[in-house]
Amino acid sequence: MLLVLFVVGIVEYLVSKMRKIDSSKKLIFIKVCLYFIDLFYWVSGVILLCIGVSAQTKLHDTFMVVNDASSGVPVIITIVGGVIISVSAFGAIAILKSNHMMIKVFTGMLLIIFLIEIIVGISAYAYRGKLHDNLLKSFLKSLDKYNRDSHVTKGVDNLQENFQCCGAQNYTDWFNTTFGSLSSAVPNSCCKIITISCGMNLSTDAANINQQGCIPKLKKWAEEHIVFVGGVGLSVGFVQLFGILYSYMLLRILKEDYVNL
């Protein structure tokens, strides 16, 4: 509510300052600004879409191993990117046509998406600790299914090879599983240089084992990429605010022109 009042207050101030300017020039100026904002908004949507698809591809093996709510994050990012692209396309048509109703709908969609982003951001921040614990528990359960479930086995092997990790927190997690409890062995995918039965020779060739767990590696990978995603998210948020601001200004000017006809 405060955000809406703040935006309306700024718009009222800007409109009052622009009253002395010719109506057609005001209209052109605001429409040009909106086109640039809409273009940036569209580019942000494309970036988010690419990030979502890239993360889905990169973490595909992780999602096979861990059946957790985190598996939906790349899908959500992809959907948000697609929605932003669609909304920006709708906005471009609305601005081009100077259609009062379409601009109202466009402004409403920007405001709704902005509020949803705030709610999702706060929820994700509050849930981050619990998400890590759930991810760790699910991963440890999956390790115990190794060599008993072909999909899990393939997923674990691909994940450990791609991220050069072993186990959940470290390689000793395998010693508490059905696979490694008797012989204190780890899968060959834990090896830095993979050879036949390299995971069985820990007593003589332990240096060839990736000793860091996959959860810390995944966390590090996520932290490296979340900064970029967060930067794009903040940029989208600012663009949305300016989009709402200029859309409202455009509505005011179109209304004034209609009244003066």
C-alpha positions as CSV (number, residue, x, y, z in Angstrom):
1,M,0.0,0.0,0.0
2,L,2.8,2.4,0.9
3,L,4.6,1.5,-2.4
4,V,1.5,2.3,-4.4
5,L,1.1,5.7,-2.6
6,F,4.7,6.5,-3.1
7,V,4.5,5.7,-6.9
8,V,1.3,7.8,-7.2
9,G,2.9,10.7,-5.3
10,I,5.9,10.7,-7.6
11,V,3.6,10.5,-10.7
12,E,1.5,13.4,-9.5
13,Y,4.7,15.5,-9.0
14,L,6.1,14.7,-12.4
15,V,2.8,15.2,-14.2
16,S,2.5,18.6,-12.5
17,K,6.0,19.6,-13.7
18,M,5.2,18.5,-17.2
19,R,2.0,20.4,-17.6
20,K,3.7,23.3,-19.2
21,I,5.2,21.0,-21.9
22,D,3.2,20.4,-25.1
23,S,0.9,17.3,-24.8
24,S,2.3,15.6,-27.9
25,K,5.8,16.0,-26.7
26,K,5.0,14.7,-23.3
27,L,3.3,11.7,-24.9
28,I,6.3,10.9,-27.1
29,F,8.8,11.3,-24.3
30,I,6.9,9.0,-21.9
31,K,6.3,6.4,-24.7
32,V,10.0,6.4,-25.6
33,C,11.0,5.9,-22.0
34,L,8.5,3.1,-21.7
35,Y,9.9,1.4,-24.8
36,F,13.4,1.4,-23.3
37,I,12.1,0.1,-20.0
38,D,10.1,-2.6,-21.8
39,L,13.1,-3.6,-23.9
40,F,15.3,-3.9,-20.8
41,Y,12.4,-5.9,-19.1
42,W,12.3,-8.2,-22.1
43,V,16.1,-8.7,-22.1
44,S,15.9,-9.5,-18.3
45,G,13.3,-12.2,-19.1
46,V,15.5,-13.8,-21.7
47,I,18.4,-13.9,-19.3
48,L,16.3,-15.5,-16.6
49,L,14.9,-18.0,-19.1
50,C,18.5,-18.9,-20.2
51,I,19.6,-19.2,-16.5
52,G,16.7,-21.5,-15.7
53,V,17.3,-23.8,-18.7
54,S,21.1,-23.9,-18.0
55,A,20.5,-24.7,-14.3
56,Q,18.0,-27.4,-15.2
57,T,20.6,-29.0,-17.6
58,K,23.5,-28.6,-15.2
59,L,21.6,-30.0,-12.2
60,H,19.6,-32.7,-14.0
61,D,21.6,-35.4,-12.3
62,T,21.1,-33.8,-8.9
63,F,17.4,-33.8,-9.3
64,M,17.5,-37.5,-10.2
65,V,19.3,-38.2,-6.9
66,V,17.5,-35.7,-4.7
67,N,13.7,-35.6,-4.8
68,D,13.4,-32.2,-3.1
69,A,11.5,-28.9,-3.4
70,S,14.8,-27.3,-4.6
71,S,14.4,-29.3,-7.9
72,G,11.6,-26.8,-8.8
73,V,13.8,-23.7,-8.5
74,P,15.2,-23.8,-12.1
75,V,11.7,-24.5,-13.4
76,I,10.4,-21.5,-11.5
77,I,13.2,-19.3,-12.9
78,T,12.4,-20.5,-16.4
79,I,8.7,-19.9,-16.0
80,V,9.3,-16.4,-14.6
81,G,11.6,-15.6,-17.5
82,G,8.9,-16.8,-19.9
83,V,6.2,-14.7,-18.1
84,I,8.4,-11.6,-18.2
85,I,9.0,-12.0,-22.0
86,S,5.2,-12.4,-22.6
87,V,4.3,-9.4,-20.4
88,S,6.9,-7.2,-22.1
89,A,5.6,-8.2,-25.5
90,F,2.1,-7.3,-24.4
91,G,3.4,-4.0,-23.0
92,A,5.1,-3.1,-26.3
93,I,1.8,-3.6,-28.1
94,A,-0.1,-1.6,-25.5
95,I,2.4,1.3,-25.7
96,L,2.3,1.2,-29.5
97,K,-1.5,1.3,-29.7
98,S,-1.7,3.8,-26.7
99,N,-4.7,1.7,-25.7
100,H,-6.0,2.8,-22.3
101,M,-7.3,-0.6,-21.1
102,M,-4.2,-2.5,-22.3
103,I,-1.9,-0.1,-20.5
104,K,-4.0,-0.6,-17.4
105,V,-3.6,-4.3,-17.7
106,F,0.1,-4.0,-18.4
107,T,0.6,-1.8,-15.3
108,G,-1.4,-4.3,-13.2
109,M,0.6,-7.2,-14.3
110,L,3.9,-5.4,-13.5
111,L,2.6,-4.6,-10.0
112,I,1.4,-8.2,-9.4
113,I,4.7,-9.7,-10.6
114,F,6.7,-7.3,-8.5
115,L,4.7,-8.2,-5.3
116,I,5.1,-12.0,-6.1
117,E,8.9,-11.5,-6.5
118,I,9.1,-9.8,-3.1
119,I,7.1,-12.7,-1.4
120,V,9.2,-15.4,-3.2
121,G,12.5,-13.6,-2.3
122,I,11.6,-13.3,1.4
123,S,10.4,-17.0,1.5
124,A,13.5,-18.3,-0.2
125,Y,15.7,-16.4,2.3
126,A,13.8,-17.7,5.3
127,Y,13.8,-21.3,3.9
128,R,17.5,-21.4,3.0
129,G,18.7,-23.2,6.2
130,K,15.9,-25.8,6.1
131,L,16.5,-26.4,2.4
132,H,20.1,-27.3,3.1
133,D,19.1,-29.8,5.8
134,N,16.5,-31.4,3.7
135,L,18.9,-31.6,0.7
136,L,21.5,-33.3,2.9
137,K,19.0,-35.9,4.3
138,S,17.6,-36.7,0.9
139,F,21.1,-37.1,-0.5
140,L,22.2,-39.5,2.2
141,K,19.1,-41.6,1.6
142,S,19.9,-41.7,-2.1
143,L,23.4,-42.9,-1.4
144,D,22.0,-46.0,0.4
145,K,20.1,-46.8,-2.8
146,Y,23.3,-46.9,-4.9
147,N,23.6,-50.2,-7.0
148,R,20.0,-51.0,-6.1
149,D,18.2,-48.4,-8.2
150,S,19.6,-47.9,-11.7
151,H,18.4,-44.3,-12.0
152,V,19.9,-43.3,-8.6
153,T,23.2,-45.0,-9.5
154,K,23.5,-43.2,-12.8
155,G,22.5,-39.9,-11.2
156,V,25.0,-40.2,-8.4
157,D,27.8,-41.3,-10.7
158,N,27.2,-38.4,-13.1
159,L,26.9,-35.9,-10.3
160,Q,30.1,-37.0,-8.6
161,E,32.0,-36.9,-11.9
162,N,30.7,-33.5,-13.0
163,F,31.3,-31.8,-9.6
164,Q,34.3,-33.9,-8.7
165,C,32.9,-34.7,-5.3
166,C,32.2,-37.8,-3.2
167,G,29.4,-38.5,-0.8
168,A,27.1,-35.9,0.8
169,Q,29.4,-34.0,3.2
170,N,32.6,-36.0,2.5
171,Y,33.7,-39.4,1.0
172,T,33.3,-41.2,4.4
173,D,29.5,-41.0,4.0
174,W,29.8,-44.0,1.7
175,F,31.1,-46.1,4.7
176,N,27.6,-45.8,6.2
177,T,25.8,-47.1,3.2
178,T,25.0,-50.6,2.0
179,F,27.5,-50.2,-0.9
180,G,30.6,-49.2,1.2
181,S,29.9,-50.4,4.8
182,L,31.6,-53.8,4.4
183,S,34.7,-53.0,2.4
184,S,35.0,-49.2,3.2
185,A,34.8,-48.5,-0.5
186,V,33.4,-45.7,-2.6
187,P,32.1,-45.7,-6.2
188,N,34.6,-45.3,-9.1
189,S,33.0,-42.0,-9.9
190,C,34.6,-40.6,-6.7
191,C,38.1,-41.0,-8.3
192,K,40.0,-38.1,-9.7
193,I,41.3,-40.4,-12.4
194,I,38.8,-43.1,-13.0
195,T,40.1,-46.6,-13.5
196,I,38.7,-50.1,-12.9
197,S,38.0,-50.6,-9.2
198,C,39.8,-47.4,-8.2
199,G,37.2,-46.8,-5.5
200,M,38.1,-50.1,-3.8
201,N,41.7,-49.2,-3.2
202,L,41.4,-46.6,-0.5
203,S,44.1,-48.1,1.6
204,T,46.7,-47.7,-1.1
205,D,45.4,-45.0,-3.3
206,A,43.3,-42.6,-1.1
207,A,44.9,-39.6,-2.8
208,N,43.0,-40.4,-6.0
209,I,39.6,-39.9,-4.2
210,N,37.7,-36.6,-4.3
211,Q,37.3,-36.2,-0.6
212,Q,35.0,-33.2,-0.5
213,G,31.2,-34.0,-0.4
214,C,28.7,-33.0,-3.1
215,I,26.5,-30.9,-0.9
216,P,29.4,-28.3,-0.2
217,K,30.3,-28.3,-3.9
218,L,26.6,-27.8,-4.9
219,K,26.3,-25.0,-2.3
220,K,29.4,-23.3,-3.7
221,W,28.1,-23.6,-7.2
222,A,24.8,-22.1,-6.2
223,E,26.4,-19.2,-4.3
224,E,28.5,-18.3,-7.3
225,H,25.4,-18.2,-9.6
226,I,22.9,-16.7,-7.1
227,V,24.8,-13.4,-7.1
228,F,24.1,-13.1,-10.8
229,V,20.5,-14.2,-10.5
230,G,20.0,-11.8,-7.6
231,G,21.5,-8.9,-9.7
232,V,19.2,-9.7,-12.5
233,G,16.3,-9.9,-10.0
234,L,17.1,-6.5,-8.5
235,S,17.4,-5.0,-12.0
236,V,14.0,-6.4,-13.0
237,G,12.5,-5.0,-9.8
238,F,13.8,-1.5,-10.5
239,V,12.6,-1.7,-14.1
240,Q,9.2,-2.8,-12.9
241,L,9.0,0.2,-10.6
242,F,9.9,2.6,-13.4
243,G,7.5,0.7,-15.7
244,I,4.7,1.2,-13.3
245,L,5.6,4.8,-12.8
246,Y,5.7,5.7,-16.5
247,S,2.7,3.6,-17.4
248,Y,0.7,5.5,-14.8
249,M,2.0,8.8,-16.2
250,L,1.0,7.7,-19.7
251,L,-2.5,6.8,-18.5
252,R,-2.9,10.3,-16.9
253,I,-1.8,12.0,-20.1
254,L,-4.1,9.9,-22.3
255,K,-7.0,10.6,-19.9
256,E,-6.3,14.4,-20.0
257,D,-6.1,14.3,-23.8
258,Y,-9.4,12.4,-24.0
259,V,-11.1,15.0,-21.6
260,N,-9.8,17.9,-23.7
261,L,-11.2,16.5,-27.0
